Amino acid sequence: MEIPIVGTDSGPKVEWAANQGMWAESWQFPALFLTDSRVRWEALDAETALLVVPFEDTEQSFVVRLR
C-alpha cells in the first residue's frame, strides 16, 4: 500500500486497517450486507448491533448504533 508522505507500507496491521476501511466505505452499497453470506449482524440491545465482516481466515467487527 502506498501512503502519501509515509511511502510504501505493508504487513498485517496495514492489511487489517485496509479491510476495515473497505467495509466502512461499503455503506454506499447496502445490498452488499444482504448478499454476502460472510457478513452477519449480531444484536446487542435495542439500539446497538455488531456488524461482523470477513478478514482473511478470521473476522472483524464494527459497533453500529441505530437511533
C-alpha positions in Angstrom: 0.0 0.0 0.0 1.3 3.4 -0.9 0.6 6.1 1.7 1.2 9.8 0.9 4.1 11.3 2.9 4.9 8.0 4.6 5.7 6.0 1.5 5.1 2.3 0.9 4.0 0.1 3.8 2.7 -3.4 4.2 2.1 -6.1 6.8 -0.7 -7.4 9.0 -1.6 -4.1 10.6 -1.9 -2.4 7.2 -4.0 -5.2 5.8 -6.2 -5.2 8.9 -6.8 -1.4 8.5 -7.4 -1.6 4.8 -10.1 -4.3 5.2 -11.8 -2.2 7.9 -11.6 0.8 5.6 -13.1 -1.1 2.7 -16.1 -2.3 4.8 -16.6 1.1 6.4 -17.0 2.6 3.0 -19.3 -0.1 1.8 -22.3 1.7 3.4 -22.7 3.2 -0.1 -23.7 -0.3 -1.3 -26.2 -1.5 1.3 -27.2 -4.6 -0.7 -23.7 -6.0 0.0 -24.7 -6.5 3.6 -27.5 -8.8 2.5 -25.9 -10.6 -0.5 -22.5 -11.6 1.1 -23.1 -14.7 3.2 -19.9 -14.0 5.2 -21.4 -10.8 6.6 -23.7 -11.0 9.6 -25.4 -8.8 12.2 -25.5 -9.6 15.9 -27.9 -7.6 18.1 -26.6 -6.3 21.3 -29.6 -4.3 22.5 -32.5 -2.4 21.0 -30.2 0.3 19.5 -26.8 -1.4 19.1 -25.6 -4.2 16.9 -22.3 -5.7 15.7 -21.6 -5.9 12.0 -19.3 -8.9 11.5 -17.3 -8.9 8.3 -14.7 -11.3 6.9 -11.0 -10.8 7.1 -8.7 -13.5 5.7 -9.2 -16.6 7.9 -10.9 -14.6 10.7 -13.4 -11.8 11.2 -13.6 -8.1 12.1 -16.5 -6.4 13.7 -18.0 -2.9 13.9 -20.2 -1.5 16.6 -23.3 0.1 14.9 -25.7 2.3 16.8 -29.1 2.9 15.3 -31.1 5.8 16.8 
